[in-house]
């Protein structure tokens, strides 16, 4: 079984910073793309940032220049450094990973974390 466990959310003031972490664990054969999505109340879940195994990244326009996604392949962990936070960044942030589990090493599946709340006060 594969799990993604997030940490690092919380309440921060406008202009502040937070760092989210997401660790994948369990019976993993290989991890491919990892990333972060967010969902604000009444809105659809949207991509925030993604990173490939080799380190190529892409970001939502709304976070470019403020957020940085990174990963540690040895620790099966992805990070999201969020700077210059704005109230509109308030949302539940979800970690996502494309993983090939040991029980099905030839296939890949999308896995999601449980979500972590980020609240930015004005």
N, C-alpha and C positions, 0 to 999 in steps of 0.2 A: 504494500500500500504506500502511496505517495502523499505527502502532506506539504503544504506551504504555510509557514507561520510568519506573520508580520508583526512588527513592533515599531514603536517610535512616534506614533500619532499623539495628538494632544491639542491643547489650547495655546495659541500664540498671538501676540499683538501684530497689527499691521506693520509690515516691514521686517518682521522677525524671520527666524530660520527654524527648520526642523529637518531631521534626517530619518527617513524610513528605511527599515531593513526587512528583508524577506528571505528566509532560509528554507530550502527544499530538503526534505529528508525522506527516508524510506528506501524501498527497493527500486533504485534508479539505475538504468543502464546509461543514459545520456540525457543531458539537458541542452536544448537548442536555444531559441529566443526566450528572453525573459523581459518582463516589463511591468508597467504600472498603468492602471486605469483608475478613473474616479467617477463617482456618481453623486451629484448634488440632489437635494430634495426636489421632486417633480421633474427631474431631467433624466435623459438617457445616460447610460454609462459611456464614457468617452476615453479614448487613448490619451495618456499623458506623455509617456516615453517608453521606448523599447530599445533593447540592446541585443545584438547577436552574440553568439559564442566567441566570435573573433573581435568583438568590441565595436562594431558599427552601430551607430545610434540614430534614432529619429525622435523628434519631439513634436508635440502639438504647438501650433503657432503661439498660443496664449502663454506658454511657459518657456519659450526659447529665451536664452540669456539669463534666466532666473533659476531653472532647475537643471540638475545634472544627474543622469543615470549612470551607474557603474555596476560592475559585478566582480566577484571573486570566484572563479571557477573551482578552485580547490576547496572552497567552503560551500559551494552550491548556493551562493547568496547573491542577491541583487539589492542595490541601494538606490535611494532617491534623495539627493540633497536638494532641499527646497529653500531658496533664499528670496528675499524681498517679497515675502508673502502678502497677498491681498485678500480682502474679504471674499472675493469671488473664487478663491481657491478652496473655500470651505466645501468639504465633501467627504464621503467615505472613499478611501483609497484602497484599491484591490491590487494585489500582486498576481501576476499571471506568468506561467511558464509552459513552454512546449517541451514535453518530456517523453522519452522512450523508457517505459518501465521494464524491469528485468523479466517480468512474466510475459512480455510481448515486445521483445527487443527490436523487432522489425517494424513496429508501428509507433506513431507519436500521438499524444493526446494533450489537450489543453487542461491545465490544472489552475485552480484559483485559490487564493487565500481567503480568509474569513472576513477581511476588511478591517481597516483601522480609521477611526474618525480623526479628521484634521479640521480644526475650527480656527479661523482667523478673525479676531475682533478688530473693529475699526476705531 
